[in-house]
């Protein structure tokens, strides 16, 4: 998974909109979109700020750079775990939303 995809995955797992997160980073939403779609390479300083705002180690964002196979394997597993967490949060949100709608319908 490329750096931009990881940023998007982590951002959405945190429930942050692209507009709000771009504002936190001091960049435009358009620029963040280009980074997340791997059309632009963010500066190291932007990656540092991104890792700080998302609460993850900088190395997690640098994975597809020049790292050894063992490191890439560990980072790949972390990404799979984060993806599973995100999927669980989305499912929980949908369940809560449907449950709330049903509660409303009963009253």
N, C-alpha and C positions, 0 to 999 in steps of 0.2 A: 504494500500500500504506500502510495506516495505521500509526501509531507502534507500537501494541501488536503488530501482525503482524510488524513489523521486529524488535522485541525478541525475540519468540518464534523467528523465523528465526535470528537471531544466537545466541541461547542454545542452541538445538538444534545449530547448527553447531559450537559449542564443546563439545558433548557433556555439557552441564550439565542436570541434572534441574530441574524447576520448584521442587521442594522445596529443593534445595541452593542454587539461585540466589536464591530468596526469602530464605533464611537469610543469604547473602552481602550482600544489600541491606538486611537488617534489616526486612523486611516479611513478612507471612504468605503462605503459598502461595496462599490464597484471593484475597488482594488482587492478587498477581502474575497470577493467572489472569484476574481481571477486567480488569487492564491489558492483558494479551496478547489478550484478546477484545474490546478497545476498549469496555468497559463503564465503565471508570474512566480518567480522565486523570491521569497521574502528575505530581507536582510537578517543577519545574525541577531541584530538588536531587536528586530520585530519578533523573531523566534523566541528570544529570551523573555520578552514581555508577554508573548502568547503563553509560554509555558508557565509563567508566574500567574497570569490571570486564570488559567485553567487548572492550576495546582498540580501540574505534572512535571516530571524531570525533563529538561531540555533534550536529553538523548532520545526520549520517546518521539520527539518531533523530527529528529535527524536520521531516523532509521534508514531510509533508502539511500542515504549518502554512503560514503565509503566506510563501512563497518565490517567486522569479521563475521563469519557464518554463525558462530555461536551467539553473538550479540543479536544478529538479525532474527535468529530462531526465538530467543527470549522476547524480543520486541514484537514479533509476530504473534506469539502467544498472548502477550499483554493486549494487543490490539483485538484479538479474538474475544478475550474476556470483556474488554470495554464494549465491543459490539454486542455481546450477549446482554450486558447490563443495560445498554441503550434499548435493545429490543424489549427487555423486561419492563423498563420504565414506560415505553410507548404503550405496551399492552396493558399495564396497570392504569395508565392515564385513560385509555379508551374504556376500560372496564368501569373506572370510577365515573366517567362521563355518562356512560350508558346507565349505570346504577343510579346516578343523580337524576337523570331524566325520568327513570321509572318511578323514583320516589316522588318526583314532582307530579307525575301523572296520577298517582294514587291519592293525592291531597285535593 
